[in-house]
Amino acid sequence: MKKIALGIGIVLLVGLAGWRVAQRIARQRGGAQARQARTAAVAVSVQPVRKENIRDVRVFTGTVAPKEQFLVAPKVAGRLERLLVNIGQEVRNGDLIALLDSLEYTLQVEQARAELDVAKANVTDLQSALDIAAHELERVRELRKEQVASQSELDQAEANDRAARAKCDVALAQVKQKEAALKAAEVRRSYTRIAAAWEGGKEPRVVGERYVDEGAMLSANQPIVSILDIATVTATIFAIERDYPHVQIGQRALITTDAFPGQRFSGEIVRKAPLLKEASRQARVEIEVVNADRRLTPGMFLRAEIQFAARDGATVVPPSAVVRRNDQSGVFLVDAAATKARFVPVELGIVQGDLVEVLTPAMEGRVVTLGQHLLEDGAAIMLPGAGPESAGRAGSAPKAGDREGGGPR
């Protein structure tokens, strides 16, 4: 048994040694293949570095809103007797919109007027009593001087005079009270004639919505119609945190809508919210757009193009040329003489469609736009139209007729 166990142990040791040797050989072969792969030329596509005029234009979406909007509503309750306007109709400042049943308010005016007449008549009566009391007081004073009237008679006459004057003052105050009540009743009756009124501007506005019909019983402040100012509209958009610092009051904006494809409306940023909503991280921005022909209608979906920056003669490359290496953005610049690609870190600027601005460093030549994910700094490359046998050969260049920036025909 000992011999058998010893034999099995020897076999296992030999097997383990053989497995380790095989692993080492495999690693050596893999390393050689990796080194060969790294030294092999990589077929790439290239495009030239160009000078172009570039614009940083951002597109925002939003909604068309009227410049001003308000509701016309009665100040008093009553039955709607007549509605004088309808949806889409123009109205001017002060135009009559609706009439309420005014019978009840007319009766209140008549009652207040009658109460005023009674108060005035009472004043006349009390003024006559005051005149009598004043004459009696004067007579008693003369008699007292002659020692004909007693002191008590004089005191009584003075008391009667003071009482008459007080009653007269009360009556005069009641007259003022009744006059105020009459004016209040007349004002309430005037509220049955409902007109559109706004501050500033004589330009007509339009009725946006109608909320009630003739014959309806209305409560105070119940909306009848809405009045819109759409000669100028407000394009409301929302800017995200990244764009917010670049949005400035006074900037121009171009507005487009699906209702009028291909047509642009010019506007100007007039208001910018001083805060971003915490839920959406967006800030409200309002653009004023002249809408003399009234084609832009409140509620329309819109797109607003705002130019943040512009540079003429900027150095630009295709976006596909930009890659990341060691947490740096850069491009692989082609060294045509050595058929190699050199990684150049870059600082990027404006992005416009299929162009990316390179701020620094200054560069010219061609950059790799396809195959750069296989490249490292100084890697050999195979330019478009070049065969494998020319890879790494000094002075190799694209054949005439090859498309620069694309693959072989």
Secondary structure, DSSP 8 states (H G I E B T S, - for coil): -HHHHHHHHHHHHHHHHHHHHHHHHHHHHHHHHHHHHHHS-EE-EEEE-EEEEEEEEEEEEEEEEEEEEEEE--SS-EEEEEE---TT-EE-TT-EEEEE--HHHHHHHHHHHHHHHHHHHHHHHHHHHHHHHHHHHHHHHHHHHTT-S-HHHHHHHHHHHHHHHHHHHHHHHHHHHHHHHHHHHHHHHHTTEEE---SS--S-EEEEEE---TT-EE-TT---EEEEEEEEEEEEEEEETTTGGG--TT-EEEEEETTSTT--EEEEEEEE-SS-BTTTTEEEEEEEEE-TT--S-TT-EEEEEEEEEEEEEEEEE-GGG-EEETTEEEEEEEETTTTEEEEEE-EEEEEETTEEEEEES---SEEEEESGGG--TTEEEE-TT--GGGTT-TT----TT--TTS---
